[in-house]
Amino acid sequence: MTTTHPLPCLGMIVPPAKGDVPPEPTELYGDRARFVARGLALAELTARGYDGVIDRVATLATELKADGAQAISLMGTSLSFYRGAGFTRELREGITAATGLPATTMTDSVIEAMRRFDARTLAVATAYGEEVNDRLVAYLQAEGFRVASLKALHLTDLDAVQSTSTERLVDLGDAALDAAGTPVDALFISCGGLRTLPVNREIEARHDLPVISSAVAGAWGAMRCAGLDASAATGGRLCAPASV
């Protein structure tokens, strides 16, 4: 007997091998959508690590379509920015070509979020090491943003990224804002493996400015890619009803 699901299904390609759905989409939108995921088995947050898995994206996208996905997002920020904006577009278009489905990437979602706030000058906090940070800054500058400061955890291990505490992330965000030396339009916390739902709300309340994090923006952008309501009461300023 065929099982039917009343909720629309969104597919997510995620870095870890296990292929679990990240917590943010379900926490924010679990009453409105069903999420399925496939894992790339990324070994490390480095260009070498990304090169080792990026060619699997289209294959995993076709598997997600077979699982019932109606739209697909590549849920890895550095995976989708590390070769520049042209490659981000190629990834998105490649998913659609392989599946016939609307597609987005976490980097697309982040950039869209920044533009919705008209954020041009950014403080940036990341999980990455120097190599990936340099590529991120180059990407943002090419897209017309000014990076006033950048503070990083210098992590390459996915487990270490996912286990980073809320307190440490709040401290990192505060440090990036303190280091800016000039008013900024937003704080960007980059890396989808960082669990930032409570972090965003705390920093927004403390500093009175938008916080755009990969994890929350990725969930928000995936919903929008599928044509669904992306508002959520617990998602901070980005997910407020006025942002939809």
LUMFI-949440 format. One line per 5 residues: number of its first residue (from 1); their letters; for each residue x, y, z of N, C-alpha, C. Coordinates in Angstrom, 2 decimals, m for minus. Layout:
<nodes>
NUM) a) X,Y,Z,X,Y,Z,X,Y,Z | ...;
</nodes>
This chain:
<nodes>
1) mttth) 0.84,m1.20,0.00,0.00,0.00,0.00,0.88,1.25,0.00 | 0.57,2.21,m0.84,1.35,3.43,m0.91,1.02,4.35,0.25 | 2.06,4.86,0.90,1.87,5.80,2.00,1.85,7.21,1.45 | 0.84,7.97,1.82,0.76,9.36,1.38,1.06,10.27,2.56 | 1.66,11.42,2.25,2.01,12.39,3.28,1.29,13.69,2.98;
6) plpcl) 0.61,14.26,3.97,m0.14,15.48,3.71,0.72,16.72,3.56 | 1.98,16.68,4.04,2.83,17.85,4.01,3.74,17.84,2.78 | 4.05,19.02,2.23,5.02,19.07,1.14,6.38,18.57,1.62 | 7.15,17.99,0.71,8.42,17.37,1.06,9.57,18.18,0.45 | 10.53,18.54,1.31,11.72,19.26,0.87,12.94,18.37,1.04;
11) gmivp) 13.78,18.31,0.02,14.99,17.51,0.06,16.20,18.35,0.41 | 17.10,17.78,1.21,18.29,18.50,1.65,19.53,17.63,1.47 | 20.53,18.17,0.79,21.82,17.52,0.66,22.73,18.12,1.73 | 23.20,17.29,2.66,23.92,17.79,3.83,25.34,17.25,3.84 | 26.28,17.94,4.48,27.67,17.48,4.48,27.94,16.17,5.19;
16) pakgd) 27.39,15.89,6.40,27.78,14.66,7.10,27.33,13.40,6.39 | 28.10,12.34,6.55,27.81,11.07,5.88,26.48,10.48,6.31 | 26.12,10.66,7.56,24.91,10.02,8.08,23.66,10.52,7.39 | 23.68,11.76,6.92,22.57,12.27,6.14,21.33,12.59,6.94 | 21.49,12.98,8.19,20.33,13.38,8.99,19.84,14.76,8.57;
21) vppep) 18.54,14.98,8.69,17.99,16.31,8.48,18.51,17.22,9.60 | 19.04,18.40,9.28,19.48,19.31,10.33,18.31,19.68,11.25 | 18.58,20.05,12.48,17.48,20.32,13.42,16.68,21.57,13.08 | 17.30,22.58,12.49,16.61,23.86,12.31,15.37,23.77,11.42 | 15.41,23.11,10.26,14.20,23.05,9.44,13.00,22.45,10.16;
26) telyg) 13.25,21.37,10.89,12.14,20.73,11.60,11.66,21.58,12.77 | 12.59,22.18,13.51,12.19,23.02,14.63,11.38,24.22,14.17 | 11.77,24.80,13.05,11.09,25.99,12.57,9.82,25.69,11.78 | 9.85,24.61,10.99,8.79,24.41,9.99,8.20,23.01,9.98 | 8.44,22.24,11.02,7.99,20.85,11.02,6.49,20.67,10.95;
31) drarf) 5.75,21.72,11.27,4.29,21.64,11.16,3.79,21.94,9.76 | 4.71,22.38,8.86,4.30,22.80,7.53,4.98,22.03,6.41 | 6.01,21.30,6.73,6.76,20.60,5.68,7.40,19.35,6.26 | 7.67,18.40,5.37,8.40,17.19,5.72,9.77,17.30,5.05 | 10.81,16.92,5.77,12.17,17.06,5.26,12.84,15.69,5.14;
36) vargl) 13.55,15.50,4.03,14.35,14.29,3.83,15.75,14.74,3.44 | 16.75,13.93,3.75,18.13,14.35,3.52,18.98,13.19,3.03 | 20.06,13.56,2.36,21.12,12.63,1.95,22.46,13.29,2.29 | 23.44,12.46,2.71,24.71,12.99,3.16,25.84,12.80,2.15 | 26.69,13.83,2.05,27.81,13.81,1.13,29.05,13.10,1.68;
41) alael) 29.08,12.84,2.97,30.25,12.23,3.61,31.48,13.13,3.52 | 31.29,14.41,3.78,32.40,15.36,3.79,33.35,15.02,4.93 | 34.64,14.94,4.63,35.62,14.54,5.63,36.14,15.71,6.45 | 36.25,16.88,5.82,36.81,18.03,6.53,36.39,19.32,5.85 | 36.36,20.40,6.63,35.98,21.71,6.10,37.20,22.39,5.47;
46) targy) 37.60,21.87,4.33,38.71,22.41,3.56,38.36,22.28,2.08 | 39.06,23.03,1.23,38.83,22.90,m0.21,39.06,21.48,m0.67 | 40.07,20.83,m0.12,40.33,19.43,m0.49,39.15,18.54,m0.11 | 38.59,18.78,1.06,37.42,18.01,1.47,36.23,18.24,0.56 | 35.97,19.48,0.20,34.85,19.79,m0.68,35.05,19.16,m2.05;
51) dgvid) 36.27,19.26,m2.57,36.55,18.67,m3.89,36.26,17.17,m3.91 | 36.45,16.53,m2.76,36.26,15.09,m2.70,34.82,14.63,m2.75 | 33.86,15.54,m2.53,32.45,15.12,m2.46,31.54,15.88,m3.40 | 31.97,17.01,m3.93,31.04,17.91,m4.60,30.43,17.28,m5.85 | 31.12,16.34,m6.48,30.59,15.71,m7.69,29.43,14.76,m7.40;
56) rvatl) 29.14,14.51,m6.13,28.03,13.62,m5.77,26.70,14.36,m5.63 | 26.72,15.68,m5.75,25.52,16.46,m5.48,24.35,16.05,m6.38 | 24.58,15.95,m7.68,23.49,15.62,m8.60,22.93,14.22,m8.32 | 23.81,13.27,m7.99,23.34,11.91,m7.69,22.44,11.90,m6.47 | 22.85,12.59,m5.42,22.02,12.64,m4.21,20.71,13.38,m4.47;
61) atelk) 20.76,14.38,m5.33,19.53,15.10,m5.67,18.51,14.18,m6.33 | 18.97,13.28,m7.21,18.04,12.35,m7.85,17.46,11.37,m6.83 | 18.26,10.99,m5.84,17.74,10.12,m4.78,16.67,10.83,m3.96 | 16.88,12.11,m3.70,15.89,12.87,m2.94,14.59,13.02,m3.73 | 14.72,13.21,m5.03,13.51,13.27,m5.85,12.73,11.95,m5.73;
66) adgaq) 13.45,10.83,m5.76,12.80,9.53,m5.63,12.13,9.37,m4.27 | 12.63,10.09,m3.26,12.03,10.06,m1.94,10.80,10.97,m1.82 | 10.50,11.69,m2.89,9.32,12.54,m2.88,9.58,14.02,m2.75 | 10.86,14.42,m2.77,11.18,15.84,m2.62,10.57,16.65,m3.75 | 10.03,17.83,m3.38,9.44,18.74,m4.35,10.33,19.95,m4.62;
71) aislm) 11.36,20.12,m3.83,12.39,21.14,m4.01,13.62,20.64,m3.26 | 14.79,21.10,m3.66,16.03,20.58,m3.08,16.98,21.72,m2.75 | 17.61,21.63,m1.58,18.61,22.60,m1.17,19.91,21.89,m0.81 | 21.01,22.44,m1.30,22.34,22.01,m0.86,22.66,22.77,0.43 | 22.62,22.06,1.56,22.71,22.70,2.87,24.16,22.71,3.37;
76) gtsls) 24.99,23.41,2.67,26.37,23.59,3.09,26.84,24.93,2.56 | 27.17,25.86,3.44,27.56,27.18,2.96,28.90,27.13,2.24 | 29.92,26.63,2.91,31.24,26.63,2.29,31.28,25.72,1.07 | 30.52,24.64,1.06,30.42,23.79,m0.12,29.93,24.56,m1.33 | 29.09,25.54,m1.10,28.49,26.26,m2.22,29.11,27.62,m2.49;
81) fyrga) 30.07,28.07,m1.65,30.77,29.31,m1.99,32.25,29.12,m2.33 | 32.81,27.94,m2.08,34.27,27.85,m2.08,34.90,28.02,m3.45 | 34.14,27.87,m4.53,34.69,28.10,m5.86,34.13,29.36,m6.52 | 33.42,30.19,m5.77,32.92,31.44,m6.31,31.48,31.39,m6.75 | 30.94,32.59,m7.09,29.52,32.72,m7.38,29.10,31.95,m8.63;
86) gftre) 29.97,31.88,m9.62,29.63,31.13,m10.82,29.40,29.66,m10.51 | 30.21,29.12,m9.62,30.05,27.71,m9.24,28.80,27.50,m8.40 | 28.45,28.46,m7.55,27.19,28.37,m6.81,26.03,28.23,m7.77 | 26.03,29.04,m8.81,24.97,28.97,m9.81,25.00,27.62,m10.53 | 26.18,27.12,m10.86,26.28,25.82,m11.53,25.71,24.71,m10.66;
91) lregi) 25.98,24.75,m9.36,25.43,23.73,m8.45,23.91,23.75,m8.47 | 23.36,24.94,m8.34,21.90,25.10,m8.32,21.29,24.62,m9.64 | 21.87,25.04,m10.73,21.33,24.66,m12.04,21.54,23.17,m12.31 | 22.64,22.61,m11.79,22.89,21.19,m11.98,21.87,20.32,m11.25 | 21.46,20.75,m10.06,20.43,20.01,m9.32,19.13,20.03,m10.10;
96) taatg) 18.76,21.21,m10.60,17.51,21.31,m11.37,17.59,20.50,m12.65 | 18.74,20.52,m13.32,18.88,19.74,m14.56,18.75,18.25,m14.29 | 19.26,17.79,m13.16,19.22,16.36,m12.83,17.85,15.89,m12.37 | 17.05,16.82,m11.83,15.80,16.42,m11.18,14.55,17.07,m11.76 | 14.70,18.20,m12.43,13.53,18.95,m12.87,12.85,19.71,m11.75;
101) lpatt) 13.52,19.80,m10.58,12.92,20.44,m9.42,13.54,21.80,m9.15 | 12.80,22.72,m8.50,13.43,23.96,m8.04,14.53,23.64,m7.04 | 15.60,24.42,m7.09,16.75,24.14,m6.24,17.37,25.43,m5.73 | 18.05,25.31,m4.61,18.79,26.43,m4.05,19.99,25.87,m3.30 | 20.84,26.77,m2.83,21.95,26.37,m1.97,21.92,27.23,m0.72;
106) mtdsv) 22.66,26.82,0.28,22.71,27.60,1.52,23.31,28.98,1.26 | 24.29,29.06,0.39,24.87,30.36,0.08,23.85,31.27,m0.60 | 23.07,30.73,m1.54,21.99,31.53,m2.14,21.05,32.08,m1.07 | 20.69,31.23,m0.11,19.77,31.64,0.94,20.37,32.75,1.80 | 21.65,32.62,2.13,22.33,33.63,2.94,22.36,34.97,2.21;
111) ieamr) 22.73,34.95,0.95,22.81,36.20,0.19,21.43,36.83,0.06 | 20.41,36.03,m0.17,19.05,36.55,m0.25,18.64,37.18,1.08 | 19.00,36.55,2.19,18.67,37.10,3.50,19.35,38.44,3.73 | 20.62,38.53,3.36,21.33,39.80,3.52,20.66,40.92,2.72 | 20.24,40.59,1.52,19.64,41.61,0.67,18.24,42.01,1.15;
116) rfdar) 17.56,41.12,1.80,16.25,41.48,2.35,16.39,42.50,3.46 | 17.50,42.48,4.16,17.77,43.49,5.19,18.56,44.68,4.64 | 18.85,44.67,3.35,19.70,45.71,2.75,21.01,45.84,3.52 | 21.55,44.70,3.92,22.80,44.67,4.70,23.98,44.68,3.75 | 24.78,45.74,3.80,25.94,45.86,2.93,27.26,45.71,3.69;
121) tlava) 27.29,46.21,4.93,28.50,46.10,5.74,28.26,45.05,6.81 | 29.16,44.07,6.89,28.94,42.90,7.72,30.05,42.69,8.73 | 29.68,42.24,9.92,30.60,41.54,10.81,30.38,40.06,10.55 | 31.45,39.30,10.50,31.35,37.89,10.12,31.98,37.01,11.19 | 31.29,35.94,11.55,31.80,34.92,12.47,31.68,33.57,11.76;
126) tayge) 32.72,32.77,11.79,32.69,31.51,11.06,33.26,30.36,11.90 | 32.99,29.15,11.40,33.61,27.96,11.96,34.96,27.66,11.33 | 35.34,28.32,10.24,36.36,27.85,9.32,37.79,28.21,9.71 | 38.70,27.54,9.01,40.10,27.90,9.05,40.40,29.00,8.04 | 41.66,29.40,7.99,42.05,30.57,7.21,41.76,30.41,5.72;
131) evndr) 42.03,29.23,5.17,41.82,29.01,3.73,40.38,29.28,3.34 | 39.44,28.72,4.08,38.02,28.87,3.75,37.54,30.28,4.07 | 38.04,30.86,5.15,37.69,32.25,5.46,38.08,33.19,4.32 | 39.27,32.99,3.77,39.71,33.84,2.66,38.77,33.72,1.47 | 38.31,32.52,1.19,37.39,32.32,0.07,36.03,32.95,0.35;
136) lvayl) 35.60,32.89,1.60,34.33,33.51,1.97,34.40,35.02,1.79 | 35.46,35.64,2.28,35.60,37.10,2.15,35.61,37.49,0.68 | 36.34,36.75,m0.13,36.39,37.06,m1.57,35.01,36.95,m2.20 | 34.25,35.94,m1.81,32.91,35.74,m2.34,32.01,36.92,m1.96 | 32.02,37.27,m0.69,31.16,38.36,m0.23,31.53,39.68,m0.91;
141) qaegf) 32.81,39.94,m1.04,33.23,41.17,m1.69,32.80,41.19,m3.15 | 32.90,40.06,m3.83,32.48,39.99,m5.22,30.98,40.21,m5.38 | 30.22,39.88,m4.33,28.77,40.08,m4.34,28.38,41.48,m3.87 | 29.36,42.33,m3.57,29.08,43.71,m3.23,28.98,44.03,m1.75 | 29.41,43.10,m0.90,29.36,43.32,0.55,30.73,43.76,1.07;
146) rvasl) 30.71,44.49,2.17,31.95,44.89,2.84,32.07,44.10,4.13 | 33.18,43.43,4.32,33.44,42.67,5.55,34.24,43.57,6.49 | 33.57,44.06,7.53,34.23,44.97,8.47,35.11,44.21,9.46 | 34.77,42.95,9.73,35.55,42.14,10.68,35.23,40.69,10.44 | 36.15,39.82,10.86,35.90,38.38,10.78,36.59,37.71,11.96;
151) kalhl) 35.82,36.93,12.70,36.34,36.11,13.78,35.95,34.66,13.51 | 36.86,33.73,13.80,36.64,32.34,13.40,37.03,31.37,14.51 | 36.43,30.18,14.45,36.74,29.10,15.38,37.90,28.25,14.88 | 38.23,28.32,13.59,39.34,27.58,12.97,39.16,26.06,13.14 | 37.96,25.60,12.80,37.64,24.18,12.88,37.61,23.57,11.49;
156) tdlda) 38.02,22.31,11.39,37.87,21.56,10.15,37.06,20.29,10.34 | 36.84,19.88,11.57,36.13,18.64,11.89,34.64,18.91,12.07 | 33.79,18.16,11.36,32.36,18.40,11.40,31.77,18.14,12.78 | 32.25,17.12,13.48,31.72,16.83,14.82,32.02,17.99,15.77 | 33.21,18.56,15.65,33.56,19.70,16.50,32.68,20.90,16.19;
161) vqsts) 32.37,21.10,14.92,31.48,22.20,14.55,30.11,22.01,15.18 | 29.54,20.83,15.03,28.18,20.60,15.50,28.06,20.60,17.02 | 29.16,20.37,17.72,29.12,20.35,19.18,29.48,21.70,19.80 | 29.71,22.73,18.99,30.05,24.04,19.52,28.88,24.59,20.33 | 29.15,25.06,21.53,28.09,25.48,22.45,27.50,26.82,22.06;
166) terlv) 26.27,27.05,22.52,25.61,28.34,22.33,26.46,29.46,22.94 | 26.98,29.23,24.13,27.78,30.26,24.80,29.00,30.64,23.97 | 29.68,29.64,23.40,30.87,29.93,22.60,30.49,30.70,21.33 | 29.35,30.37,20.74,28.93,31.07,19.53,28.50,32.50,19.82 | 27.84,32.71,20.94,27.48,34.08,21.32,28.74,34.91,21.53;
171) dlgda) 29.72,34.32,22.21,30.99,35.02,22.42,31.67,35.33,21.08 | 31.62,34.40,20.15,32.23,34.61,18.84,31.54,35.75,18.10 | 30.20,35.74,18.13,29.46,36.81,17.48,29.74,38.16,18.10 | 29.78,38.21,19.43,30.11,39.45,20.12,31.50,39.95,19.72 | 32.45,39.02,19.64,33.82,39.40,19.28,33.88,39.97,17.87;
176) aldaa) 33.14,39.37,16.94,33.12,39.89,15.57,32.53,41.28,15.52 | 31.47,41.52,16.27,30.85,42.84,16.29,31.76,43.85,16.97 | 32.42,43.46,18.05,33.33,44.37,18.75,34.52,44.75,17.87 | 34.96,43.80,17.02,36.14,44.04,16.19,35.85,44.88,14.96 | 34.58,45.11,14.65,34.23,45.80,13.41,34.78,47.22,13.36;
181) gtpvd) 34.76,47.91,14.49,35.29,49.26,14.54,34.45,50.28,13.82 | 33.30,49.88,13.31,32.40,50.76,12.57,31.01,50.14,12.65 | 29.96,50.91,12.52,28.62,50.30,12.51,28.46,49.32,11.36 | 27.81,48.22,11.63,27.54,47.22,10.59,26.03,47.05,10.45 | 25.64,46.50,9.31,24.22,46.29,9.04,23.71,44.97,9.57;
186) alfis) 24.61,43.99,9.74,24.21,42.66,10.19,25.43,41.88,10.63 | 25.18,40.87,11.43,26.19,39.86,11.76,25.87,38.61,10.94 | 26.86,38.07,10.26,26.72,36.84,9.51,27.50,35.74,10.22 | 26.82,34.66,10.61,27.46,33.50,11.22,27.47,32.38,10.18 | 28.64,32.06,9.66,28.74,31.16,8.52,29.18,29.76,8.93;
191) cgglr) 28.43,28.79,8.51,28.62,27.34,8.60,27.31,26.73,9.06 | 26.73,25.93,8.19,25.43,25.33,8.49,25.46,24.33,9.62 | 26.66,23.86,10.00,26.74,22.92,11.11,26.68,23.57,12.48 | 26.81,24.90,12.54,26.71,25.61,13.81,25.25,25.77,14.18 | 24.89,25.38,15.37,23.49,25.40,15.83,23.18,26.78,16.40;
196) tlpvn) 22.51,27.59,15.60,22.46,29.02,15.89,21.07,29.57,16.24 | 20.04,28.75,16.30,18.72,29.29,16.61,18.73,30.13,17.89 | 19.17,29.61,19.04,19.18,30.44,20.24,20.22,31.54,20.20 | 21.29,31.34,19.45,22.36,32.33,19.34,21.84,33.59,18.65 | 21.15,33.41,17.54,20.66,34.55,16.77,19.77,35.44,17.63;
201) reiea) 18.85,34.83,18.32,17.90,35.63,19.11,18.62,36.40,20.21 | 19.58,35.77,20.86,20.30,36.44,21.94,21.11,37.62,21.43 | 21.83,37.42,20.33,22.67,38.51,19.80,21.80,39.63,19.23 | 20.71,39.29,18.58,19.81,40.32,18.07,19.26,41.19,19.19 | 18.89,40.56,20.28,18.36,41.33,21.41,19.43,42.19,22.04;
206) rhdlp) 20.66,41.70,22.09,21.75,42.41,22.75,22.25,43.58,21.92 | 22.31,43.42,20.61,22.94,44.42,19.75,21.96,45.17,18.85 | 20.71,44.76,18.84,19.67,45.43,18.05,20.05,45.52,16.57 | 20.41,44.39,16.00,20.65,44.33,14.57,20.39,42.90,14.10 | 20.16,42.70,12.79,19.86,41.36,12.30,21.08,40.44,12.41;
211) vissa) 20.80,39.19,12.74,21.81,38.14,12.68,21.36,37.15,11.60 | 22.23,36.94,10.63,21.96,35.99,9.54,22.92,34.83,9.71 | 22.39,33.68,10.06,23.23,32.50,10.23,22.92,31.49,9.13 | 23.92,30.72,8.77,23.74,29.73,7.70,22.61,28.77,8.02 | 22.57,28.27,9.25,21.59,27.24,9.59,20.17,27.74,9.45;
216) vagaw) 19.90,28.92,9.98,18.53,29.46,9.93,18.21,29.96,8.52 | 19.14,30.67,7.90,18.90,31.15,6.53,18.72,29.99,5.56 | 19.45,28.89,5.79,19.31,27.73,4.92,17.92,27.13,5.00 | 17.39,27.02,6.22,16.03,26.49,6.39,15.01,27.44,5.77 | 15.17,28.73,6.03,14.29,29.77,5.49,14.31,29.76,3.96;
221) gamrc) 15.49,29.67,3.38,15.61,29.68,1.93,15.04,28.42,1.29 | 15.17,27.29,1.95,14.60,26.05,1.41,13.09,26.15,1.34 | 12.48,26.70,2.37,11.03,26.89,2.35,10.62,27.81,1.21 | 11.33,28.90,1.05,11.02,29.85,0.00,11.22,29.23,m1.39 | 12.23,28.41,m1.53,12.48,27.73,m2.79,11.29,26.86,m3.19;
226) aglda) 10.63,26.28,m2.20,9.47,25.42,m2.44,8.17,26.21,m2.54 | 8.26,27.54,m2.40,7.05,28.36,m2.46,6.21,28.30,m1.22 | 6.83,28.00,m0.08,6.10,27.85,1.19,6.33,29.04,2.11 | 5.46,29.19,3.08,5.56,30.24,4.09,6.81,30.01,4.93 | 7.72,30.99,4.94,8.98,30.84,5.67,9.00,31.62,6.98;
231) saatg) 7.86,32.10,7.43,7.82,32.78,8.73,7.83,31.76,9.86 | 8.43,32.15,10.97,8.49,31.27,12.15,8.76,32.13,13.38 | 7.97,31.96,14.40,8.05,32.83,15.57,9.38,32.72,16.28 | 10.03,31.57,16.20,11.27,31.35,16.95,12.53,31.53,16.10 | 12.39,32.05,14.89,13.52,32.12,13.98,14.27,33.43,13.95;
236) grlca) 13.95,34.35,14.85,14.61,35.64,14.85,14.07,36.56,13.77 | 14.78,37.66,13.52,14.28,38.69,12.61,14.07,38.19,11.19 | 14.93,37.31,10.72,14.80,36.83,9.35,13.46,36.14,9.12 | 13.01,35.39,10.11,11.81,34.58,9.97,10.55,35.28,10.47 | 10.67,36.52,10.87,9.49,37.27,11.29,8.55,37.42,10.10;
241) pasv) 7.24,37.49,10.34,6.29,37.55,9.23,6.57,38.66,8.22 | 7.10,39.79,8.66,7.37,40.90,7.75,8.46,40.57,6.75 | 9.28,39.53,7.01,10.39,39.16,6.13,9.98,38.19,5.05 | 8.73,37.77,5.04,8.31,36.75,4.09,7.81,37.38,2.80;
</nodes>
